[in-house]
Amino acid sequence: MPEGHTIHRLATRHRELFAGHPVAVSSPQGRFASGAALLDGRVLHDTEAYGKHLLHHYEGDRTLHVHLGLYGKFTEGEPPLPEPVGQIRMRVAGPGHWLDLRGPTACEVLDPPAVDALRARLGADPLRDDAEPDRAYRKIRSSTKPLFALLLDQSIVAGCGLIYANEVLFRAGLSPLTPGTATGRELWTALWDDLRALMKEGVARGRIDTVHTRHTPEAMRRAPRVDRHGGEVYVYRRTGQPCLVCGTPVAIGPLAGRNLYWCPTCQEPRR
């Protein structure tokens, strides 16, 4: 599932392509036909991302809400419009560009109260300037759940996914099993600041890179990482490979229904 930095990149891209123009909205597949009819011909005022949720704001207080989930993806191009191929849930066509959406978990039109309700159920998004990390901290501090699970809880930290959760805990030298109740404010501030910096870099680069300069392939004279997710990381999907810091084999285990990766030495539980 795309993490928050990808959705913020999409919001920026769609704003550049369509904002300020009336657009044609359709549903070649038919499943979004009624929603498309509500948006068709309207001016797209602005776009934004909130965690893993993409919002297109149209004239008339109508908002398109998209959550890509595991299988959703956008494709785009310039005119002429191609013949629809496959299950295209939604097509947006502007003066100089078109956009197709396939396989999303959510594709719906919301009114202002529904948009407010969506925002209310989401936690602090590290990529938004209006984020409230103190609100996230209060939830974390009151929970005995492991930090790894809390970082993945979108009602606490919106936009943080599996890769960022694994990597930010490694960078902090924290066992992913550390309970939220053991997280002091200074530690949380450091975690939040690092997560925010990493995700901002992800927006800029279009990929997730988490290793410090001294641990890059060039610095360590090692082969670049080969993985469909791209980017250089410390522990994510590096099971059994040596830790880039201490050489201990990276471990894997299930937690909160997801794969947890960690270095047993660098992230030894604190006593």
FITI-875295 format. One line per field, with one value per residue (C-alpha): residue in one letter; chain; x, y, z negated; residue number from 1. Coordinates in nm, 2 decimals, m for minus. Layout:
N
fikol = A,...
guse = A,...
x = X,...
y = Y,...
z = Z,...
tormar = NUM,...
REM end
This chain:
271
fikol = M,P,E,G,H,T,I,H,R,L,A,T,R,H,R,E,L,F,A,G,H,P,V,A,V,S,S,P,Q,G,R,F,A,S,G,A,A,L,L,D,G,R,V,L,H,D,T,E,A,Y,G,K,H,L,L,H,H,Y,E,G,D,R,T,L,H,V,H,L,G,L,Y,G,K,F,T,E,G,E,P,P,L,P,E,P,V,G,Q,I,R,M,R,V,A,G,P,G,H,W,L,D,L,R,G,P,T,A,C,E,V,L,D,P,P,A,V,D,A,L,R,A,R,L,G,A,D,P,L,R,D,D,A,E,P,D,R,A,Y,R,K,I,R,S,S,T,K,P,L,F,A,L,L,L,D,Q,S,I,V,A,G,C,G,L,I,Y,A,N,E,V,L,F,R,A,G,L,S,P,L,T,P,G,T,A,T,G,R,E,L,W,T,A,L,W,D,D,L,R,A,L,M,K,E,G,V,A,R,G,R,I,D,T,V,H,T,R,H,T,P,E,A,M,R,R,A,P,R,V,D,R,H,G,G,E,V,Y,V,Y,R,R,T,G,Q,P,C,L,V,C,G,T,P,V,A,I,G,P,L,A,G,R,N,L,Y,W,C,P,T,C,Q,E,P,R,R
guse = A,A,A,A,A,A,A,A,A,A,A,A,A,A,A,A,A,A,A,A,A,A,A,A,A,A,A,A,A,A,A,A,A,A,A,A,A,A,A,A,A,A,A,A,A,A,A,A,A,A,A,A,A,A,A,A,A,A,A,A,A,A,A,A,A,A,A,A,A,A,A,A,A,A,A,A,A,A,A,A,A,A,A,A,A,A,A,A,A,A,A,A,A,A,A,A,A,A,A,A,A,A,A,A,A,A,A,A,A,A,A,A,A,A,A,A,A,A,A,A,A,A,A,A,A,A,A,A,A,A,A,A,A,A,A,A,A,A,A,A,A,A,A,A,A,A,A,A,A,A,A,A,A,A,A,A,A,A,A,A,A,A,A,A,A,A,A,A,A,A,A,A,A,A,A,A,A,A,A,A,A,A,A,A,A,A,A,A,A,A,A,A,A,A,A,A,A,A,A,A,A,A,A,A,A,A,A,A,A,A,A,A,A,A,A,A,A,A,A,A,A,A,A,A,A,A,A,A,A,A,A,A,A,A,A,A,A,A,A,A,A,A,A,A,A,A,A,A,A,A,A,A,A,A,A,A,A,A,A,A,A,A,A,A,A,A,A,A,A,A,A
x = 0.00,0.14,0.26,0.18,0.46,0.32,m0.02,0.12,0.31,m0.01,m0.20,0.07,0.08,m0.30,m0.31,m0.06,m0.25,m0.61,m0.66,m0.84,m1.01,m1.34,m1.28,m1.47,m1.52,m1.65,m1.65,m1.57,m1.61,m1.95,m1.90,m1.85,m2.10,m2.32,m2.03,m1.87,m2.20,m2.18,m1.83,m1.85,m1.79,m1.71,m1.39,m1.13,m1.04,m0.76,m0.62,m0.47,m0.34,m0.42,m0.23,m0.31,m0.62,m0.64,m0.89,m0.99,m1.20,m1.45,m1.67,m2.00,m1.85,m1.81,m1.50,m1.36,m1.21,m0.97,m0.79,m0.57,m0.55,m0.33,m0.42,m0.52,m0.31,m0.33,m0.21,m0.20,m0.12,m0.19,m0.47,m0.60,m0.79,m0.71,m0.98,m1.05,m0.86,m0.94,m1.14,m1.11,m1.31,m1.27,m1.14,m1.06,m0.99,m0.87,m0.76,m0.42,m0.41,m0.61,m0.60,m0.73,m0.79,m0.80,m0.86,m0.90,m1.03,m1.24,m1.36,m1.65,m1.79,m1.82,m2.00,m1.83,m1.96,m1.83,m1.49,m1.48,m1.56,m1.28,m1.03,m1.16,m1.08,m0.73,m0.42,m0.14,0.01,0.38,0.37,0.11,0.20,m0.13,m0.04,m0.07,0.20,0.10,m0.24,m0.06,0.17,m0.12,m0.27,0.07,0.16,m0.17,m0.14,0.04,0.06,0.40,0.53,0.54,0.16,0.09,0.29,0.08,m0.25,m0.38,m0.59,m0.27,m0.01,m0.17,0.04,0.31,0.32,0.51,0.85,0.86,0.75,1.02,1.29,1.22,1.24,1.57,1.71,1.60,1.76,1.43,1.29,0.96,0.80,0.86,0.52,0.36,0.36,0.74,0.77,0.87,0.80,1.16,1.18,0.85,0.97,1.28,1.08,0.83,1.10,1.29,0.97,0.87,1.22,1.22,0.87,0.95,1.26,1.03,0.81,1.11,1.27,0.97,1.11,1.20,1.56,1.64,2.02,2.26,2.53,2.80,2.59,2.52,2.64,2.91,3.04,3.03,3.14,2.85,2.60,2.29,1.97,1.75,1.39,1.06,1.01,1.34,1.54,1.81,1.68,1.83,1.59,1.28,1.27,1.64,1.57,1.89,2.11,2.37,2.27,2.45,2.56,2.66,2.65,2.39,2.14,1.82,1.52,1.16,0.84,0.46,0.31,m0.02,m0.09,0.22,0.58,0.81,1.19,1.45,1.81,1.83,2.15,2.09,1.73,1.77,1.49,1.59,1.59
y = 0.00,0.34,0.54,0.90,1.05,0.90,1.04,1.39,1.36,1.26,1.56,1.80,1.64,1.65,2.01,2.10,1.93,2.02,2.29,2.60,2.42,2.25,1.88,1.59,1.31,0.96,0.60,0.37,0.07,0.20,0.15,0.53,0.65,0.83,1.00,1.10,1.26,1.49,1.61,1.61,1.96,2.13,2.33,2.15,2.41,2.23,1.90,1.78,1.47,1.36,1.05,0.79,0.97,1.19,1.47,1.67,1.97,2.08,2.38,2.35,2.20,1.86,1.66,1.35,1.11,0.84,0.57,0.36,0.06,m0.23,m0.24,0.11,0.31,0.62,0.64,0.96,1.10,1.37,1.39,1.22,1.01,0.64,0.38,0.25,m0.07,m0.28,m0.18,0.20,0.32,0.69,0.90,1.27,1.47,1.83,2.07,1.91,1.59,1.28,1.07,0.71,0.54,0.16,m0.06,0.18,0.08,0.40,0.64,0.85,1.20,1.36,1.67,1.90,1.72,1.39,1.55,1.68,1.34,1.18,1.43,1.38,1.01,1.05,1.11,1.36,1.36,1.44,1.59,1.85,2.18,2.17,1.84,1.81,1.57,1.64,1.48,1.17,1.16,1.16,0.86,0.68,0.76,0.62,0.29,m0.03,m0.15,m0.17,0.14,m0.04,m0.10,0.25,0.41,0.21,0.31,0.57,0.73,0.82,0.89,0.93,0.83,0.63,0.28,m0.04,0.09,0.41,0.24,m0.02,0.23,0.51,0.27,0.13,0.48,0.56,0.24,0.14,m0.21,m0.21,m0.39,m0.08,0.00,0.34,0.40,0.39,0.67,0.99,1.33,1.39,1.05,1.11,1.45,1.29,1.01,1.26,1.50,1.21,1.06,1.40,1.46,1.11,1.15,1.50,1.35,1.08,1.34,1.51,1.19,0.98,0.69,0.59,0.63,0.60,0.52,0.78,0.90,0.68,0.37,0.43,0.17,0.41,0.47,0.10,m0.03,m0.26,m0.34,m0.12,m0.26,m0.44,m0.44,m0.34,m0.07,0.09,0.31,0.23,0.10,m0.05,m0.34,m0.34,m0.66,m0.73,m1.05,m1.25,m0.99,m0.82,m0.50,m0.21,m0.08,m0.39,m0.69,m0.89,m1.07,m0.87,m1.05,m1.07,m1.15,m1.08,m0.80,m0.62,m0.84,m0.70,m0.79,m0.64,m0.61,m0.53,m0.57,m0.77,m0.59,m0.23,m0.25,m0.46,m0.39,m0.13,m0.24
z = 0.00,0.09,m0.21,m0.28,m0.08,0.24,0.18,0.12,0.45,0.63,0.48,0.60,0.94,0.99,0.87,1.13,1.41,1.34,1.07,1.19,1.49,1.55,1.60,1.75,1.50,1.61,1.50,1.79,1.56,1.44,1.06,1.00,1.26,1.01,0.84,1.17,1.27,0.96,1.06,1.44,1.58,1.25,1.18,0.97,0.71,0.52,0.41,0.08,m0.09,m0.44,m0.54,m0.28,m0.16,0.15,0.17,0.49,0.40,0.67,0.70,0.52,0.20,0.35,0.27,0.44,0.19,0.30,0.10,0.32,0.08,0.19,0.55,0.66,0.90,1.13,1.48,1.69,2.03,2.28,2.54,2.74,2.48,2.53,2.55,2.19,2.12,1.81,1.51,1.50,1.20,1.28,1.57,1.53,1.85,1.85,2.12,2.17,1.97,1.87,1.56,1.50,1.17,1.13,0.83,0.54,0.20,0.19,0.47,0.36,0.35,0.00,m0.12,m0.37,m0.69,m0.55,m0.48,m0.84,m0.97,m0.76,m0.90,m1.26,m1.25,m1.11,m1.33,m1.28,m0.93,m0.95,m0.61,m0.69,m0.85,m1.05,m1.22,m1.59,m1.72,m2.08,m2.01,m1.87,m2.17,m2.42,m2.25,m2.24,m2.60,m2.72,m2.53,m2.63,m2.26,m2.10,m1.93,m1.60,m1.61,m1.73,m1.44,m1.19,m1.35,m1.11,m1.38,m1.56,m1.28,m0.94,m0.64,m0.82,m0.67,m0.71,m0.57,m0.77,m1.09,m1.07,m0.97,m1.21,m1.50,m1.39,m1.34,m1.70,m1.83,m1.98,m2.01,m1.81,m2.11,m2.33,m2.48,m2.42,m2.79,m2.80,m2.54,m2.70,m2.54,m2.44,m2.27,m2.09,m1.97,m1.83,m1.66,m1.51,m1.38,m1.22,m1.07,m0.93,m0.78,m0.62,m0.47,m0.34,m0.17,m0.03,0.13,0.28,0.42,0.49,0.30,m0.06,m0.16,m0.53,m0.56,m0.68,m0.44,m0.61,m0.53,m0.16,0.10,0.20,m0.15,m0.25,0.09,0.11,0.38,0.40,0.26,0.52,0.42,0.60,0.33,0.42,0.19,m0.07,m0.40,m0.72,m0.80,m0.58,m0.37,m0.46,m0.65,m0.73,m0.58,m0.80,m0.98,m0.81,m1.16,m1.36,m1.12,m1.31,m1.08,m1.05,m1.21,m1.10,m1.29,m1.28,m1.48,m1.44,m1.13,m0.95,m0.90,m1.16,m1.08,m1.33,m1.44,m1.76,m1.86,m1.77,m1.89,m2.20,m2.45,m2.71,m3.08
tormar = 1,2,3,4,5,6,7,8,9,10,11,12,13,14,15,16,17,18,19,20,21,22,23,24,25,26,27,28,29,30,31,32,33,34,35,36,37,38,39,40,41,42,43,44,45,46,47,48,49,50,51,52,53,54,55,56,57,58,59,60,61,62,63,64,65,66,67,68,69,70,71,72,73,74,75,76,77,78,79,80,81,82,83,84,85,86,87,88,89,90,91,92,93,94,95,96,97,98,99,100,101,102,103,104,105,106,107,108,109,110,111,112,113,114,115,116,117,118,119,120,121,122,123,124,125,126,127,128,129,130,131,132,133,134,135,136,137,138,139,140,141,142,143,144,145,146,147,148,149,150,151,152,153,154,155,156,157,158,159,160,161,162,163,164,165,166,167,168,169,170,171,172,173,174,175,176,177,178,179,180,181,182,183,184,185,186,187,188,189,190,191,192,193,194,195,196,197,198,199,200,201,202,203,204,205,206,207,208,209,210,211,212,213,214,215,216,217,218,219,220,221,222,223,224,225,226,227,228,229,230,231,232,233,234,235,236,237,238,239,240,241,242,243,244,245,246,247,248,249,250,251,252,253,254,255,256,257,258,259,260,261,262,263,264,265,266,267,268,269,270,271
REM end
